[in-house]
Amino acid sequence: MINLDKNYDVIIVGGGHNGLVCASYLAKDGRSVLVLEANNSIGGASATSEFVDQFSVSSCAHWLFQLNPDIASDMGLNSQGLEMAARDLKTIALAEDANHLTIDGDNLEGGGISDEDRKAYIAFNKQMLKFCKLLAGAFKRRAPKLVEGNLTDRLTLAKLGLGMKMLGKDDMSDLMRLALINIYDVMEENFENELLKGAISLDSLLGSHMGPRSPNTVYGYLYRRMGDVFGYKGPAVVKGGMGAVGEAMANAARAKGVDIQLGAAVSKINIDVDRATGVTLADGTLVNGALVVSNADPKTTFNQLVGLANIETGVARRVKTMRMKGDAAKLHIALDSLPNFTGLTEQQMGQRLVIAPTMNYIETAFNASKYGEYSKAPAMDISIPSVHDASLAPDGKHVMSVIVQYAPYELAGGWNDEHKEAFKNLVIDRIADFAPDLKDKIVAAELLTPVDIEERFHIHGGHWHHGEISLDQILMMRPFPGASQYGTAVDGLYLCGAGNHPGGGVMGLAGHNAAKEIINRGKSA
């Protein structure tokens, strides 16, 4: 609760997971911290919602596979109730002829996979893990600036350089080459199997406005695979849905003395002579704080909360040009019973299922979104979490959660009820190609477009990562030059959300790094 008589050291705008991580580390350092969350539930996009009576689902993020283990340990999340219903799930690439491909770590089964592709996949995984380990070191500290003589930045660059040197000449050359091309070309170089190439390609671009042939998709794939470095062998299903992550983090923050107020929408970050002095809530309440940390995305922070009139023209231009075009929808389905996917056992239906039969299939799906149209044959990432967690649905019933690529934020004609219903039915029809009895078992269904995601989770453009994960928007370029080390041009205003280094996903490192930067700057002041 807000204590208006308390002089807070830090006010954090937004109770998403990065905001809660940041709050916990700052409170541990002895700061008095207030977290203000507009919604009536904590966790931001790491949320669980009841979308129809007695049926609950992870309403935005639906897998846990990147949470940094050091953060989980520091916050004591296991003791705060965080529990996995299942982990290290396999990915099953669904085939039209039901000869599905199962990807389980280094192992590939089914899908007409050849011995050559099996061997190539082991070598490919080994190399990708090397690259991910190199990036992981940079992810756990602030992004270095290249033009200043700061010792911390020099050490970060030195460690990156040493890490690249330790890769060896061939791998170092490959990393420099691969970073500049697209996942389509990399897949063509390495594999023959279309299902394998499609599944890997999908992982390189989920949540983004990119297709397999787009530049930056190799980096997108490395980013998604960062969970391998953190100890995940596959996605995990959180007991109680992804909202349980936010709840556990909130409990950990409160245990360290953090005050949390739900239903407290911030309408303005107060600025006095170029310094942030606190916030104004939607109901007019003024809350003062020595520092303000925004967990909102950069566009929302500067456009709406700070106001472009309070920042210089160059910064305003960078905010405007930051790419945040949401292109993924979420479909939630309440099921009377488990559908029958042709060629899958019940146990397999609890794994991660993807519909991405070829790279050209995905690229064709992406082509539609370039022109403001939704895909007529979309790519999908499907979870049936109730196979592992019966608490999400009534006894014997199930829920399905689907990430759908592509559904453009700016749909031609707008996302009216007619367009939403047509797209929802199209997606269901496509899933039914693999599960023929699906439609007979549907109790209810909910489609969240990028516009809905923007409104529900207060994310500009409905972009889950608060900005594209691409070479021009990563490391010292994220979110943009001048705000890449969590501080901003507004004195006393910091950023801690996914729009900052290292990026989105339920990882927690943006919040962790922001807190460390604030603490370090305080020590050097």
Secondary structure by P-SEA (a helix, b strand, c coil): cccccccccbbbccccaaaaaaaaaaaaaccbbbbbbcccccccccccccccccccccccccccccccaaaaaaaccccccccccccbbbbbbcccccbbbbbcccccccccccaaaaaaaaaaaaaaaaaaaaaaaaaaccccccccccaaaaaaaaaaaaaaaaccaaaaaaaaaaaaccaaaaaaaccccaaaaaaaaaaacccccccccccaaaaaaaaaaccccccccbbbbccccaaaaaaaaaaaaaaabbbbbccccccccccccccccbbbcccbbbbbbcbbbbccccccccccccccccccaaaaaaaaacbbbbcbbbbbbbcccccccccccccccccbbbccccaaaaaaaaaaaaaccccccccbbbbccccccccccccccbbbbbbcccccccccccccaaaaaaaaaaaaaaaaaccccccccccbbbbbcaaaaaaaccccccccccccccccccccccccccccccccccccbbbbcccccccccccaaaaaaaaaaaaaaaaac
